Amino acid sequence: MTYRLFEEKHHASIYQRYRFVPPEEIRDIILHYLERKKGQPHVLAVDLGCGTGQNSRLLAPHFQEVVGIDISECQLEEARAVAGFNNITYRKGTAEELPFPDGSVDLLTAASAAHWFDQQRFLLEAGRVLKPCGCLALLGFADNIRLHYGSCGDRLTDIYDEFKKVLLPYTSTQVAVANTKLQDLYAAIPFPDKERIECIPLKQQISVRNIVGFIESFSMYQAFQRAEPDAATALLQRTHDSGMANRPFEGKEHATSYWKYRVSPSSQLIEEVMSFLKKKRGVQPFDLAVDVGCGSGQGTMLLAPHFSSMVGTDVSPAQLEVALEHATAPNTSEPTPEERRRRVDWTGDNLCLGPNSVALYKQSYDSIR
Ligand SMILES: C[S@@+](CC[C@H](N)C(=O)[O-])C[C@H]1O[C@@H](n2cnc3c(N)ncnc32)[C@H](O)[C@@H]1O
């Protein structure tokens, strides 16, 4: 039986964006093993269930040729769209019927993929195509991801575990097999020489958006989304929001202490900035200043009197909320509750600044154009 759970275009693009590249440490273990067992030259590596090609690209510098094989055309399309790897080709096919002559492949890999293969047929095919002393490397993630951020303790991990609990009913037997670390498949490998390496810890810095993207790529999340689209989208949003709320700068409490205890820019510094601007720009009055990453708005408030309009932008809604509560520069009026809501929820359509206004918008530096 062939499983086809990675066929949609949207799913493939999430894969491309958010799946982890296997760590170089693991690649090196594989290459050393191959070196020890077979030696040079390293001619052909075949990456089975290559998805969007993260592992294939990692292998590319070490082989004359790499072929990525996957049953999903959408995944392969995403893989082919990554430029700059002239020795990789991506071919549609299955791990159980490989388009290579007997004894022609130096290294076969499958990264987070072998649990989808038909065990018996795949192992027979691997034995057929591998060169004498060629190697087969099966990679997988253990299901014990721990998330840390500053002083958050286990809160982020708890949020992640909560998410996984909801997905339990959508977890296929195959994913459960992967979670047992492919014990059966490993036991069934008939080659005389085999080695199992467990628990290579992988430490990675990852944004909340990326961890949410990673879990969105799970086949069980995709199954949940097909069954209950609204609930699935809401779950993802909730996970994102809880993750954000637990980051420093994001909690209301933290933002409030920011306002209270952060040292404001000195009036001398503001004067320096203004005199520099006067020297360079000359023309007055100054229309608009944008304080990017305004936090709880101390600097924004100090600059406000010098401009007709002052905009503070920040990615953190909590910081903006506190900033809005203190938006009392002499040339501003307190925003109405409706204005507050609209400004904090700003999506880009309603950037309209009247004269003498201080506006605070949720926006990241990258999206200011
Ligand atoms: C979980 S993804 C892993 C993708 C990639 N190797 C990675 O590390 O991100 C599993 C991939 O295996 C592919 N696949 C599933 N069954 C397969 C089979 N029998 N032969 C080849 N590819 C298969 C799927 O289309 C999917 O792209």
The ligand as an ORCA input file, in Angstrom:
! r2SCAN-3c Opt
* xyz 0 1
  C       7.401     13.281      6.380
  S       7.867     13.596      4.706
  C       9.617     13.799      4.836
  C      10.196     14.640      3.748
  C      11.684     14.964      3.852
  N      12.504     13.798      3.710
  C      12.022     15.701      5.138
  O      12.912     15.262      5.863
  O      11.433     16.750      5.395
  C       7.642     12.035      3.963
  C       7.770     12.052      2.449
  O       7.772     10.701      1.990
  C       7.039     10.630      0.766
  N       6.616      9.236      0.590
  C       5.657      8.574      1.282
  N       5.598      7.303      0.855
  C       6.550      7.150     -0.103
  C       6.993      6.059     -0.898
  N       6.430      4.840     -0.779
  N       7.993      6.257     -1.785
  C       8.571      7.481     -1.904
  N       8.189      8.548     -1.186
  C       7.202      8.389     -0.284
  C       5.906     11.628      0.979
  O       5.345     12.066     -0.247
  C       6.614     12.742      1.744
  O       7.109     13.735      0.882
*
